[in-house]
């Protein structure tokens, strides 16, 4: 399953809910303000790094660039462009949006 998170982890609990329900082998795509969860040195960085043991974490590169944080991404988070976003949706049988 592909999970998408578009809310900042500093404003909503969407990331927490997503990671609590994501099963081993799932993919999590951070988009829009959700990309703040992929930033090094934040209060959620350890949570994201720990989750990478069970799920693959992706972040939408154009959203990182738009927020000026493209150079601060946690090691191991995979960056995708819009084409990669489409590929992820096509590769997974289900998509769950965490709003």
Biotite code that builds the C-alpha atoms (Angstrom):
import biotite.structure as struc

atoms = struc.array([
    struc.Atom([0.000, 0.000, 0.000], chain_id="A", res_id=1, res_name="UNK", atom_name="CA", element="C"),
    struc.Atom([1.093, 3.570, -0.690], chain_id="A", res_id=2, res_name="UNK", atom_name="CA", element="C"),
    struc.Atom([0.363, 6.084, 2.055], chain_id="A", res_id=3, res_name="UNK", atom_name="CA", element="C"),
    struc.Atom([0.474, 9.818, 1.308], chain_id="A", res_id=4, res_name="UNK", atom_name="CA", element="C"),
    struc.Atom([0.937, 12.489, 3.966], chain_id="A", res_id=5, res_name="UNK", atom_name="CA", element="C"),
    struc.Atom([0.366, 16.118, 2.985], chain_id="A", res_id=6, res_name="UNK", atom_name="CA", element="C"),
    struc.Atom([0.204, 17.843, 6.387], chain_id="A", res_id=7, res_name="UNK", atom_name="CA", element="C"),
    struc.Atom([3.123, 19.145, 8.412], chain_id="A", res_id=8, res_name="UNK", atom_name="CA", element="C"),
    struc.Atom([3.937, 16.877, 11.357], chain_id="A", res_id=9, res_name="UNK", atom_name="CA", element="C"),
    struc.Atom([4.231, 20.051, 13.429], chain_id="A", res_id=10, res_name="UNK", atom_name="CA", element="C"),
    struc.Atom([0.585, 21.030, 12.849], chain_id="A", res_id=11, res_name="UNK", atom_name="CA", element="C"),
    struc.Atom([-1.349, 17.761, 12.479], chain_id="A", res_id=12, res_name="UNK", atom_name="CA", element="C"),
    struc.Atom([-0.973, 14.169, 13.639], chain_id="A", res_id=13, res_name="UNK", atom_name="CA", element="C"),
    struc.Atom([-1.346, 12.721, 10.122], chain_id="A", res_id=14, res_name="UNK", atom_name="CA", element="C"),
    struc.Atom([2.196, 11.344, 10.090], chain_id="A", res_id=15, res_name="UNK", atom_name="CA", element="C"),
    struc.Atom([1.719, 9.662, 13.479], chain_id="A", res_id=16, res_name="UNK", atom_name="CA", element="C"),
    struc.Atom([-1.510, 8.037, 12.304], chain_id="A", res_id=17, res_name="UNK", atom_name="CA", element="C"),
    struc.Atom([0.059, 6.960, 9.040], chain_id="A", res_id=18, res_name="UNK", atom_name="CA", element="C"),
    struc.Atom([3.096, 5.352, 10.638], chain_id="A", res_id=19, res_name="UNK", atom_name="CA", element="C"),
    struc.Atom([0.952, 3.636, 13.267], chain_id="A", res_id=20, res_name="UNK", atom_name="CA", element="C"),
    struc.Atom([-1.129, 1.960, 10.540], chain_id="A", res_id=21, res_name="UNK", atom_name="CA", element="C"),
    struc.Atom([1.465, 1.376, 7.814], chain_id="A", res_id=22, res_name="UNK", atom_name="CA", element="C"),
    struc.Atom([2.400, -2.272, 7.534], chain_id="A", res_id=23, res_name="UNK", atom_name="CA", element="C"),
    struc.Atom([5.869, -3.603, 6.906], chain_id="A", res_id=24, res_name="UNK", atom_name="CA", element="C"),
    struc.Atom([6.718, -3.266, 3.230], chain_id="A", res_id=25, res_name="UNK", atom_name="CA", element="C"),
    struc.Atom([4.421, -0.282, 2.649], chain_id="A", res_id=26, res_name="UNK", atom_name="CA", element="C"),
    struc.Atom([5.544, 2.983, 1.101], chain_id="A", res_id=27, res_name="UNK", atom_name="CA", element="C"),
    struc.Atom([4.975, 6.448, 2.569], chain_id="A", res_id=28, res_name="UNK", atom_name="CA", element="C"),
    struc.Atom([5.100, 9.463, 0.269], chain_id="A", res_id=29, res_name="UNK", atom_name="CA", element="C"),
    struc.Atom([5.490, 12.880, 1.875], chain_id="A", res_id=30, res_name="UNK", atom_name="CA", element="C"),
    struc.Atom([3.947, 15.645, -0.231], chain_id="A", res_id=31, res_name="UNK", atom_name="CA", element="C"),
    struc.Atom([3.046, 19.327, 0.185], chain_id="A", res_id=32, res_name="UNK", atom_name="CA", element="C"),
    struc.Atom([3.732, 20.339, 3.826], chain_id="A", res_id=33, res_name="UNK", atom_name="CA", element="C"),
    struc.Atom([4.232, 16.677, 4.719], chain_id="A", res_id=34, res_name="UNK", atom_name="CA", element="C"),
    struc.Atom([7.784, 16.986, 3.365], chain_id="A", res_id=35, res_name="UNK", atom_name="CA", element="C"),
    struc.Atom([8.767, 18.784, 6.575], chain_id="A", res_id=36, res_name="UNK", atom_name="CA", element="C"),
    struc.Atom([8.813, 15.303, 8.164], chain_id="A", res_id=37, res_name="UNK", atom_name="CA", element="C"),
    struc.Atom([11.802, 14.441, 5.961], chain_id="A", res_id=38, res_name="UNK", atom_name="CA", element="C"),
    struc.Atom([13.962, 17.191, 7.462], chain_id="A", res_id=39, res_name="UNK", atom_name="CA", element="C"),
    struc.Atom([17.091, 16.380, 9.486], chain_id="A", res_id=40, res_name="UNK", atom_name="CA", element="C"),
    struc.Atom([17.350, 17.602, 13.058], chain_id="A", res_id=41, res_name="UNK", atom_name="CA", element="C"),
    struc.Atom([13.640, 17.985, 13.772], chain_id="A", res_id=42, res_name="UNK", atom_name="CA", element="C"),
    struc.Atom([11.554, 16.496, 16.564], chain_id="A", res_id=43, res_name="UNK", atom_name="CA", element="C"),
    struc.Atom([10.157, 13.894, 14.146], chain_id="A", res_id=44, res_name="UNK", atom_name="CA", element="C"),
    struc.Atom([13.438, 12.936, 12.448], chain_id="A", res_id=45, res_name="UNK", atom_name="CA", element="C"),
    struc.Atom([14.067, 9.991, 14.788], chain_id="A", res_id=46, res_name="UNK", atom_name="CA", element="C"),
    struc.Atom([10.510, 8.735, 14.269], chain_id="A", res_id=47, res_name="UNK", atom_name="CA", element="C"),
    struc.Atom([10.953, 8.849, 10.490], chain_id="A", res_id=48, res_name="UNK", atom_name="CA", element="C"),
    struc.Atom([14.352, 7.135, 10.640], chain_id="A", res_id=49, res_name="UNK", atom_name="CA", element="C"),
    struc.Atom([12.959, 4.402, 12.863], chain_id="A", res_id=50, res_name="UNK", atom_name="CA", element="C"),
    struc.Atom([10.001, 3.873, 10.510], chain_id="A", res_id=51, res_name="UNK", atom_name="CA", element="C"),
    struc.Atom([12.400, 3.336, 7.610], chain_id="A", res_id=52, res_name="UNK", atom_name="CA", element="C"),
    struc.Atom([13.182, -0.074, 9.092], chain_id="A", res_id=53, res_name="UNK", atom_name="CA", element="C"),
    struc.Atom([9.700, -1.247, 8.087], chain_id="A", res_id=54, res_name="UNK", atom_name="CA", element="C"),
    struc.Atom([8.488, 1.115, 5.350], chain_id="A", res_id=55, res_name="UNK", atom_name="CA", element="C"),
    struc.Atom([10.065, 3.003, 2.484], chain_id="A", res_id=56, res_name="UNK", atom_name="CA", element="C"),
    struc.Atom([9.827, 6.769, 2.913], chain_id="A", res_id=57, res_name="UNK", atom_name="CA", element="C"),
    struc.Atom([9.653, 8.972, -0.184], chain_id="A", res_id=58, res_name="UNK", atom_name="CA", element="C"),
    struc.Atom([9.471, 12.760, -0.426], chain_id="A", res_id=59, res_name="UNK", atom_name="CA", element="C"),
    struc.Atom([8.313, 14.822, -3.390], chain_id="A", res_id=60, res_name="UNK", atom_name="CA", element="C"),
    struc.Atom([11.384, 16.749, -4.523], chain_id="A", res_id=61, res_name="UNK", atom_name="CA", element="C"),
    struc.Atom([9.557, 19.790, -6.007], chain_id="A", res_id=62, res_name="UNK", atom_name="CA", element="C"),
    struc.Atom([7.785, 20.305, -2.655], chain_id="A", res_id=63, res_name="UNK", atom_name="CA", element="C"),
    struc.Atom([11.104, 20.136, -0.783], chain_id="A", res_id=64, res_name="UNK", atom_name="CA", element="C"),
    struc.Atom([12.606, 22.683, -3.168], chain_id="A", res_id=65, res_name="UNK", atom_name="CA", element="C"),
    struc.Atom([9.590, 24.991, -2.902], chain_id="A", res_id=66, res_name="UNK", atom_name="CA", element="C"),
    struc.Atom([10.050, 25.087, 0.881], chain_id="A", res_id=67, res_name="UNK", atom_name="CA", element="C"),
    struc.Atom([13.823, 25.567, 0.735], chain_id="A", res_id=68, res_name="UNK", atom_name="CA", element="C"),
    struc.Atom([14.615, 22.316, 2.535], chain_id="A", res_id=69, res_name="UNK", atom_name="CA", element="C"),
    struc.Atom([15.905, 20.139, -0.309], chain_id="A", res_id=70, res_name="UNK", atom_name="CA", element="C"),
    struc.Atom([19.415, 20.126, 1.182], chain_id="A", res_id=71, res_name="UNK", atom_name="CA", element="C"),
    struc.Atom([18.234, 19.036, 4.649], chain_id="A", res_id=72, res_name="UNK", atom_name="CA", element="C"),
    struc.Atom([16.671, 15.655, 3.868], chain_id="A", res_id=73, res_name="UNK", atom_name="CA", element="C"),
    struc.Atom([17.184, 12.718, 6.227], chain_id="A", res_id=74, res_name="UNK", atom_name="CA", element="C"),
    struc.Atom([19.566, 10.104, 4.839], chain_id="A", res_id=75, res_name="UNK", atom_name="CA", element="C"),
    struc.Atom([17.614, 7.195, 3.390], chain_id="A", res_id=76, res_name="UNK", atom_name="CA", element="C"),
    struc.Atom([14.539, 9.176, 2.353], chain_id="A", res_id=77, res_name="UNK", atom_name="CA", element="C"),
    struc.Atom([14.062, 8.609, -1.369], chain_id="A", res_id=78, res_name="UNK", atom_name="CA", element="C"),
    struc.Atom([13.305, 11.643, -3.492], chain_id="A", res_id=79, res_name="UNK", atom_name="CA", element="C"),
    struc.Atom([10.832, 11.474, -6.368], chain_id="A", res_id=80, res_name="UNK", atom_name="CA", element="C"),
    struc.Atom([9.597, 13.958, -8.935], chain_id="A", res_id=81, res_name="UNK", atom_name="CA", element="C"),
    struc.Atom([6.034, 14.126, -10.279], chain_id="A", res_id=82, res_name="UNK", atom_name="CA", element="C"),
    struc.Atom([6.705, 11.262, -12.669], chain_id="A", res_id=83, res_name="UNK", atom_name="CA", element="C"),
    struc.Atom([7.989, 9.193, -9.742], chain_id="A", res_id=84, res_name="UNK", atom_name="CA", element="C"),
    struc.Atom([4.810, 10.053, -7.823], chain_id="A", res_id=85, res_name="UNK", atom_name="CA", element="C"),
    struc.Atom([2.738, 8.647, -10.682], chain_id="A", res_id=86, res_name="UNK", atom_name="CA", element="C"),
    struc.Atom([4.945, 5.542, -10.800], chain_id="A", res_id=87, res_name="UNK", atom_name="CA", element="C"),
    struc.Atom([4.428, 4.932, -7.071], chain_id="A", res_id=88, res_name="UNK", atom_name="CA", element="C"),
    struc.Atom([0.651, 5.181, -7.448], chain_id="A", res_id=89, res_name="UNK", atom_name="CA", element="C"),
    struc.Atom([0.743, 2.767, -10.392], chain_id="A", res_id=90, res_name="UNK", atom_name="CA", element="C"),
    struc.Atom([2.983, 0.285, -8.528], chain_id="A", res_id=91, res_name="UNK", atom_name="CA", element="C"),
    struc.Atom([0.716, -0.012, -5.481], chain_id="A", res_id=92, res_name="UNK", atom_name="CA", element="C"),
    struc.Atom([-2.710, -1.619, -5.485], chain_id="A", res_id=93, res_name="UNK", atom_name="CA", element="C"),
    struc.Atom([-4.089, 0.822, -2.884], chain_id="A", res_id=94, res_name="UNK", atom_name="CA", element="C"),
    struc.Atom([-3.413, 4.418, -1.913], chain_id="A", res_id=95, res_name="UNK", atom_name="CA", element="C"),
    struc.Atom([-4.339, 5.823, 1.495], chain_id="A", res_id=96, res_name="UNK", atom_name="CA", element="C"),
    struc.Atom([-4.254, 9.600, 1.919], chain_id="A", res_id=97, res_name="UNK", atom_name="CA", element="C"),
    struc.Atom([-3.678, 10.830, 5.481], chain_id="A", res_id=98, res_name="UNK", atom_name="CA", element="C"),
    struc.Atom([-5.212, 14.288, 5.736], chain_id="A", res_id=99, res_name="UNK", atom_name="CA", element="C"),
])
